[in-house]
Amino acid sequence: MEKAINRQRVLLDHLRPSSSSSHNYESSLSASACLAGDSAAYHRTSVYGDDVVIVAAYRTPLCKSKRGGFKDTHADDLLAPVLKAVIEKTNLNPSEVGDIVVGTVLAPGSQRASECRMAAFYAGFPETVPIRTVNRQCSSGLQAVADVAAAIKAGFYDIGIGAGLESMTSNPMAWDGDVNPKVKAFEQAQNCLLPMGVTSENVAHRFGVTRQEQDQAAVESHRKAAAATASGKFKNEIIPVATKVYFIHCFLSKRNSSQVTDGAGAVLLMKKKCGNATFAAVGVDPAIMGIGPAVAIPAAVKAAGLELADIDLFEINEAFASQFVYCRKKLELDPEKINVNGGAMAIGHPLGATGARCVATLLHEMKRRGRDCRFGVVSMCIGTGMGAAAVFERGDAADDLCNARRV
């Protein structure tokens, strides 16, 4: 009971208006015992406005860059189908969307912004709907969702789309131009330039993650993904993309790190009086950037007024087996709750789209499991030394709480 009351206090603190307001909200609420028990959500009142909920989340298939099915597909032709699916599958009036935010990493900013605008037109959005891009490296897709949720909470608009897009075929990972010589005087700045594979080796060496543990994690990821694909678990989250492929190289898929990948995803958010999501981004040592989820997940869970044991499912991006294994062990997470349908080592990691992909995969799995699966977490490490995580709550599992009442 005490845990439920504490969570209510934390969440109400997030929603409480600024101190400049003339109304004394502090005195209008009080906490008391709730008959619904520890599982009850806090009560949302009209004083605090509507919460933000995810109505739909979809993604494209994910294909190996330069060799796979999207190697001859333009980036805007990847994004357009998922944006169009959001309209068609939800009967959304596209003119009511306040903004579209697209997470993307590798393409030049002005080029990708134009491609995203073009994709919105292909999908059927009118010229009155704005669009922008956001880049927080590997968490860009999740950051896009968080930005839209924050804008809706701020009252900028009522409906928005957070999306993700990456064509690693068109835009390979490379440094453009010279590096400032000043970087040599700052070790952490130098570490921002480390190849991601080196940071993975740093994590394995510093925290004692063995090659056997990494290979086993990779095997499990592939096994889960193969089983999920065979059983049709991805069917409802994947939107087909019509394209032409001129030649596909044959390749074997054996790895304990994520592959470079082409793909896109989109998440529709709007106001509603149930459901909740909490987001956190943190900074860590760039030389071991892969540990980001181990720091970000506790921060997001705490901000939601929860504990790790309350989370029913985790979708943690498998950038590298070493960092995935470390984060799982560090947080002492139940392996049966993590990446139950496989992760990036098997599915792929289209940098800017990964966050949206993970949200879609998590929410569709939560829906399959029903009301008993109430809380889920999406998290990933971020190049240059960061981590991001978001906590999602099923709206239809959030019962009204009696312990936030007027006095």
C-alpha atoms as one frame of an Amber mdcrd trajectory, in Angstrom:
protein
   0.000   0.000   0.000   2.799   2.397   0.881   4.411   1.792  -2.522   1.213
   2.765  -4.326   0.928   5.979  -2.313   4.567   6.850  -2.942   4.133   6.306
  -6.687   1.122   8.587  -6.657   3.166  11.322  -4.998   5.977  10.981  -7.552
   3.613  11.124 -10.513   1.630  14.024  -9.109   4.887  15.929  -8.690   5.521
  15.494 -12.431   2.067  16.833 -13.245   1.871  19.651 -10.693   1.720  23.089
 -12.357   4.461  25.625 -11.759   4.592  27.567  -8.497   3.668  30.733 -10.372
   0.088  29.537 -10.663  -2.318  31.447  -8.466  -4.255  28.295  -7.547  -3.033
  26.369  -4.533  -2.901  22.841  -5.971  -0.772  21.627  -3.074  -3.644  22.054
  -0.666  -6.275  20.617  -3.011  -4.835  17.077  -3.053  -4.037  14.598  -0.357
  -2.881  10.985  -0.250  -4.820   8.302   1.581  -5.018   4.532   1.558  -6.400
   3.089  -1.663  -8.798   0.177  -1.635  -7.579  -0.909  -5.055  -4.262  -2.087
  -3.631  -0.656  -1.631  -4.691  -1.392  -2.162  -8.378  -3.602   0.907  -8.657
  -2.601   3.847 -10.805  -2.820   7.392  -9.516  -6.056   9.231 -10.184  -5.997
  11.700 -13.071  -8.179  14.751 -12.529  -9.212  17.508 -14.900  -7.074  19.903
 -12.875  -3.968  18.293 -14.356  -5.277  17.755 -17.869  -5.136  14.591 -19.960
  -2.282  12.117 -20.054  -0.582  11.157 -23.310  -1.243   7.724 -24.766   0.090
   5.775 -27.727  -2.718   4.815 -30.064  -0.726   2.926 -32.697   2.860   1.945
 -33.475   4.142   0.371 -36.686   7.432  -0.342 -38.411   8.770  -1.544 -41.717
  10.650  -4.805 -42.102  14.315  -4.310 -41.203  16.838  -5.222 -43.885  20.606
  -5.451 -43.912  22.051  -2.337 -45.497  23.910  -2.520 -48.835  22.924  -6.179
 -49.290  19.295  -6.516 -48.193  15.842  -5.801 -49.511  15.970  -2.019 -49.037
  19.394  -1.362 -50.539  17.751   0.169 -53.631  14.977   1.979 -51.704  15.044
   5.721 -51.085  14.786   6.838 -47.461  11.520   8.732 -48.036  10.004   5.565
 -49.511  10.791   3.789 -46.226   9.115   6.388 -44.026   6.013   7.024 -46.136
   4.404   3.558 -45.692   4.464   3.681 -41.876   3.108   7.222 -41.840   0.350
   6.178 -44.226  -0.433   3.132 -42.065  -0.956   5.397 -39.065  -3.652   7.241
 -41.021  -5.356   4.214 -42.545  -5.303   1.827 -39.586  -6.594   4.367 -37.067
  -8.949   6.383 -39.322  -6.968   9.428 -38.277  -7.771  12.768 -39.892  -4.245
  13.715 -41.009  -5.001  17.434 -40.837  -5.449  17.130 -37.055  -1.807  16.103
 -36.477   0.063  18.933 -34.782   3.576  17.802 -35.658   5.605  14.869 -36.961
   9.017  14.376 -35.344  11.405  11.939 -37.030  14.466  10.518 -35.325  17.351
  10.070 -37.753  21.132   9.988 -37.400  23.371   9.627 -40.425  21.953  11.711
 -43.278  22.820  15.398 -43.647  20.266  17.350 -41.626  18.833  19.456 -44.433
  18.619  16.500 -46.806  16.857  14.216 -44.355  14.475  16.978 -43.265  13.442
  17.430 -46.904  13.069  13.669 -47.409  10.832  13.423 -44.348   8.664  16.277
 -45.585   8.352  14.540 -48.944   7.435  11.252 -47.225   4.644  13.009 -45.318
   3.166  14.186 -48.615   3.448  10.682 -50.099   1.582   9.356 -47.052  -1.318
  11.780 -47.478  -0.586  14.512 -44.925  -1.603  18.007 -46.020   0.851  20.875
 -46.304  -0.471  22.338 -43.035   1.130  19.534 -40.973   4.725  20.420 -40.015
   7.595  17.963 -39.671  11.093  18.073 -38.175  13.977  15.750 -37.412  15.809
  15.008 -34.155  19.189  13.369 -33.616  20.208  11.780 -30.328  22.224   9.027
 -31.975  20.843   5.528 -31.332  17.932   6.792 -29.220  16.674   9.237 -31.860
  13.458   7.312 -32.526  12.669   7.125 -28.816  13.608  10.785 -28.401  11.124
  11.656 -31.164   8.361   9.865 -29.242   9.394  11.622 -26.030   9.468  15.025
 -27.758   5.942  14.552 -29.100   4.671  13.391 -25.702   6.241  16.433 -24.043
   4.745  18.802 -26.615   1.287  17.322 -26.094   1.643  17.636 -22.319   2.759
  21.255 -22.784  -0.420  21.963 -24.740   1.258  22.759 -28.060  -1.054  20.306
 -29.821  -3.268  17.308 -29.027  -2.094  14.762 -31.610   1.437  14.062 -32.865
   3.587  11.378 -34.448   7.023  10.309 -33.267   8.869   8.375 -35.952  12.279
   7.036 -36.870  14.119   6.572 -40.155  17.520   5.292 -41.220  18.949   4.178
 -44.548  22.418   2.989 -43.653  22.795   2.009 -47.286  22.438   5.610 -48.449
  24.227   7.140 -45.477  27.010   4.919 -44.094  28.669   5.753 -40.784  31.584
   8.093 -41.505  33.147  11.306 -40.218  32.702  14.189 -42.633  35.498  16.758
 -42.589  38.428  17.352 -40.259  38.505  16.717 -36.511  39.304  19.684 -34.274
  42.874  19.244 -32.939  41.611  20.539 -29.583  40.090  17.111 -28.985  43.551
  15.740 -28.173  43.608  17.710 -24.923  40.409  16.141 -23.579  40.318  12.397
 -23.006  36.533  12.174 -22.841  36.262  14.183 -26.044  38.682  11.749 -27.699
  36.521   8.868 -26.477  33.553  10.339 -28.330  35.391   9.399 -31.525  36.046
   5.782 -30.573  34.601   3.195 -32.974  31.569   1.585 -31.372  33.212  -1.838
 -31.549  36.035  -0.548 -29.381  33.599   0.702 -26.752  32.049  -2.767 -26.758
  35.434  -4.340 -26.116  36.009  -1.798 -23.330  32.794  -2.857 -21.618  33.679
  -6.544 -21.917  37.177  -5.970 -20.537  36.253  -3.577 -17.725  33.279  -5.537
 -16.440  34.407  -9.078 -17.154  31.839 -10.054 -19.782  33.174 -13.252 -21.351
  33.076 -14.176 -25.029  30.988 -17.200 -24.093  28.372 -14.972 -22.436  28.279
 -12.723 -25.490  27.893 -15.609 -27.924  25.170 -17.161 -25.780  23.257 -13.866
 -25.720  23.514 -13.683 -29.513  22.265 -17.248 -29.916  19.282 -16.510 -27.665
  18.457 -13.326 -29.585  18.452 -15.182 -32.908  16.483 -18.087 -31.460  13.780
 -15.797 -30.050  13.550 -13.726 -33.224  13.269 -16.825 -35.413  10.525 -18.249
 -33.193   8.650 -14.929 -33.132   8.841 -14.651 -36.920   7.686 -18.228 -37.465
   4.731 -17.792 -35.114   3.640 -14.513 -36.704   4.258 -12.315 -33.666   5.625
  -9.466 -35.784   2.716  -9.566 -38.234   0.668  -6.771 -36.684   3.548  -4.342
 -36.167   5.162  -4.651 -39.625   3.929  -2.604 -42.594   4.865  -3.992 -46.028
   6.984  -1.775 -48.271   6.643  -2.062 -52.053  10.052  -1.666 -53.672  12.379
  -2.913 -56.382  15.532  -4.866 -55.644  18.016  -5.177 -58.464  20.349  -7.662
 -56.829  20.612  -9.186 -53.358  23.901 -10.484 -52.047  23.708 -13.733 -50.143
  25.097 -13.511 -46.621  25.137 -15.474 -43.385  23.598 -13.920 -40.254  25.982
 -14.992 -37.460  26.993 -12.153 -35.117  27.014 -10.960 -31.514  26.544  -7.304
 -32.393  23.795  -5.472 -34.261  23.959  -5.246 -38.043  23.824  -2.010 -40.032
  20.224  -1.820 -41.143  17.662   0.070 -43.231  14.182   0.686 -41.819  11.572
   3.059 -40.404   8.847   3.229 -37.771   6.064   5.545 -36.584   4.177   6.009
 -33.299   0.886   7.914 -32.982   0.344   9.789 -29.699  -2.580  11.855 -28.422
  -4.315  13.046 -25.296  -6.491  10.644 -23.367  -7.541  10.215 -19.761  -5.635
   7.020 -19.109  -2.158   5.626 -19.615   1.241   7.053 -18.805   4.810   7.198
 -20.091   8.012   8.454 -18.485  11.290   9.195 -20.299  14.865   9.696 -19.087
  18.169  10.348 -20.859  21.483  10.171 -18.979  25.180  10.621 -19.676  27.953
   8.057 -19.104  31.660   7.652 -19.954  31.990   7.732 -23.780  34.625   4.953
 -23.671  32.013   2.541 -22.289  28.915   4.107 -23.829  27.193   0.707 -23.920
  26.412   0.799 -20.190  23.862   3.574 -20.795  20.736   1.430 -20.228  22.050
   0.319 -16.820  21.884   3.961 -15.719  18.913   5.196 -17.752  16.498   2.412
 -16.842  16.642   2.981 -13.055  16.283   6.740 -13.643  13.158   6.346 -15.802
  11.620   3.716 -13.528  12.202   5.886 -10.453  10.684   8.907 -12.235   7.581
   6.794 -12.867   7.295   6.009  -9.169   8.060   2.353  -9.773  10.718  -0.240
  -9.004  12.474  -2.572 -11.421  10.451  -5.487 -10.094   7.258  -3.737 -11.251
   8.284  -3.878 -14.928   6.731  -6.762 -16.860   8.687  -6.471 -20.126  11.948
  -4.870 -21.253  12.966  -4.039 -24.821  16.681  -3.222 -24.571  18.538  -2.518
 -27.788  21.293  -5.050 -28.390  23.895  -2.779 -29.930  26.560  -5.255 -28.793
  26.316  -8.487 -26.850  28.872  -7.234 -24.318  26.883  -4.176 -23.259  23.557
  -6.027 -23.351  24.884  -8.766 -21.073  26.447  -6.220 -18.722  23.228  -4.192
 -18.377  21.149  -7.306 -17.805  23.517  -8.523 -15.088  24.035  -5.102 -13.496
  20.308  -4.535 -13.063  19.705  -8.206 -12.144  16.840  -8.415 -14.639  14.872
 -11.583 -15.253  16.036 -12.914 -18.672  12.474 -14.082 -19.319  11.327 -10.441
 -19.360  13.941  -9.060 -21.768  13.687  -8.975 -25.568  11.282 -11.893 -25.571
  11.075 -11.792 -29.384  14.764 -11.265 -29.990  16.712  -8.041 -30.294  18.990
  -6.038 -32.563  21.614  -8.784 -32.853  18.991 -10.741 -34.776  16.553  -8.094
 -36.028  18.915  -5.220 -36.822  19.658  -1.676 -35.629  18.620   1.113 -38.050
  20.034   3.845 -35.813  17.380   6.566 -36.013  14.492   4.107 -36.343  15.455
   1.742 -33.525  13.561   3.625 -30.815  10.315   3.577 -32.788  10.894  -0.085
 -33.687  11.410  -1.018 -30.048   8.271   0.868 -28.979   6.217  -0.937 -31.619
   7.616  -4.349 -30.679   7.118  -3.748 -26.951   3.562  -2.422 -27.175   2.346
  -5.146 -29.518   3.778  -7.785 -27.166   2.172  -6.087 -24.154  -1.146  -6.136
 -25.992  -0.777  -9.851 -26.727  -0.151 -10.585 -23.045  -3.225  -8.697 -21.894
  -3.973  -6.756 -18.733  -1.500  -8.712 -16.615   1.320  -7.043 -18.575   1.016
  -3.508 -17.288   4.444  -1.844 -17.421   7.098  -2.030 -20.137  10.479  -0.366
 -20.668  12.363   0.578 -23.843  16.053   1.457 -23.491  19.245   1.773 -25.483
  22.835   2.957 -25.256  23.857   6.045 -27.220  27.067   6.870 -29.034  29.339
   9.471 -27.353  28.297   8.164 -23.946  24.591   8.314 -23.076  21.635   6.095
 -22.364  17.890   6.582 -22.769  14.883   4.754 -21.353  11.119   5.138 -21.318
   8.471   3.456 -19.172   5.118   2.643 -20.765   1.885   1.763 -18.975  -1.071
  -0.001 -20.563  -4.030   2.374 -20.494  -6.614  -0.387 -20.149  -4.740  -1.745
 -17.129  -4.742   1.569 -15.275  -7.586   1.449 -12.761  -8.807   4.618 -11.070
  -7.097   5.307  -7.773  -9.102   6.534  -4.823  -6.241   8.104  -2.910  -5.911
  11.371  -4.815  -8.967  13.321  -3.698 -10.048  16.864  -3.007 -10.214  17.916
   0.649
